[in-house]
Amino acid sequence: MGKTTPVNYIAIKKMASFRASDAALTAPTFIDHIKPGFSFGQPFPEYQQSRRGTLNVSSTDITKYNPGMLMIPSHAVQTGKWLYYLLGACSTTGDGDPYTHAITEAATLPYLGIHCEMEHATDANSERVDLLGCSIQDYTVTWGQETPAMQSLGIIVAKDVTGSDIGRPTGADALGYSQAGYNTVTFEYNSADAGATVWGGSIRVRNILEYRKVADVYATESLFSARYYDIDLDLSLSDDILLDMPDNPESYVGAITLVVKNNITATHYNQFTFSSLQLDPNSVRGRKIDEDEFFWRGTVSLHNCGAIASIPQAAGTCAIEVKDALTIADYEVS
């Protein structure tokens, strides 16, 4: 039935197989309570069907040749659960809140089913759909000193089926939200402090995926081939070492380590640790503020290809530590 007020839920379930026999999801676990809404349609803008606050799903959204795309708009970070499905491996430890989830890169991604529910006070206006054969293709988190950490996702979908009302997820309003000023960054060059103060930035992770059809009108498997990290930082420097780029920028590969910690509450956080990042010399934009004592303010871009690399000379690593109230069952089982 409809809810007292309009609410939007995303729930997720780790599946035993790619499309799980095309059955509606049972007992998916709550992952996000998204106020702005989300859209579902073709992965190409000219075909995408969406409008604010409504989930448009029809038989034309996913064709026998083209998968669909679920777009989840920017919303405050609550847990690190999406990050497990993004990178592929997770190990959970702890006997109580907070639990620690060590998330690392893997060459395969978990099979996902995603329940999308937009509930309206009038039940006829509510929309529910279960999306099968899902893989995260694009993830972005942004943060700043005066803004909370916000995340958005683009997820490829193999097939949709009609979903049912799962009810208001337990803890929908209980999880903390990332708050302004709760973000810290450590920036090292050659294992030493680079003299940088990072005021804000963004991390974008892109998974290169191929969806294949085998004896079926819909995709029956997805293949993962590479992962790319693109990081933009707004920062100030008290040392000119990063601005003194050599003629051969490849010599900087492997020199930069970056740790970004998005605190959600006093005990919950998502912490990214990148190694072997490359600084793009063409991305440096800014100006020297103090002529007497070196002080520079501007923006830079960093990138690498992750451990699953198609470009070996630009390969690096990304490891994520998450602390939250979710158990091993919430992450690695459900």
C-alpha positions, 0 to 999 in steps of 0.5 A: 500500500502507499505510504503516508508521505512520498519516499524513495528506497533502494534495496539490494541483494547479492545474487547466486547467479547473474539474473537469478532465474528472472524472479522478483527479489525476496528479502533485499536489504536496505542500502539507501534512502534517497530523497531526490529520486532516481531514473531508469532507462536506456544508457543513452541520453536520447532514449532515457525516460525519467522525470523527478520523483518517478521511476519510469519502467516499461518493456522498451527500457531494456531491449534484447540487444541493449541493457538498461541503466539505473542512475542514482543521483547525488545523495549523502553517503550513509555506508560503504556498501556500494563500494564492495559491489564497486570493487568486488572483494570484502572482508568483515571483522568486529563483534559489534558496532562499528564493524570494519569492512576491508574492501579491495579490488577483484577481477570479478564483481558480485551478481546484484539484484536491485529493488527500486521503490518510489512510494506515494501516499496514493498507492496507484502512484507508487512504482516498484521494480526489481532490476536483475543482472546489475553491475556498477559501471560508474561511481563518484563521491565528492566532498568539501570542507563546507559540504558533506560527502555525496555519492552518485552511481550509474549501474548497468541492468540486464533485465527488469521485473515487476517488484512488490512493496517491501515495506519501509526498510528497517533503519531507513532513518537511523543511519548517519549521514556524512556531514560538512567538515567531516572529511580529512585527506593525507597527500604524500609524495615519495612517502613524505608530506607533500605540503598540501592542504586539500579543501575538497575534491572528487573521486570517480571510479569507472568499471569497464564492463561488457554485457553478453547475450548467450542463447537469450534475448537479454544479456546472460553474463557480464565481463569485467576487464579494467578499472580506472580512478580519476581524482580531482582536488582543490588544494593549497601547497606550501611546497613547490615540489608538485609544481616542478613537473619534469619533462617526462611526467611518467617519472611521477608514476608511483610517487603519490599516495592519497588517503581520503577519509569521509567521516559519517559519524564519530565512529563511522567512515569510508576511507580510500587509500590510493597508491601509485597515482599519477599527477597529470601535469596539464591539469595543474591550475592555480596561482601563487598567493604569497610572493615572499613565502611559497603558498599556492592555491589551485586544482590538480588531477590524479589518476591510475588504472587500479590493480586490474590494469590494462596499462601496466605503467599506470597501474596502482592500487585502491583499498577502502576501509569502512566502519559502520553498523552493518554486519557481515551478513549485510555486506557479504551474504545478503 
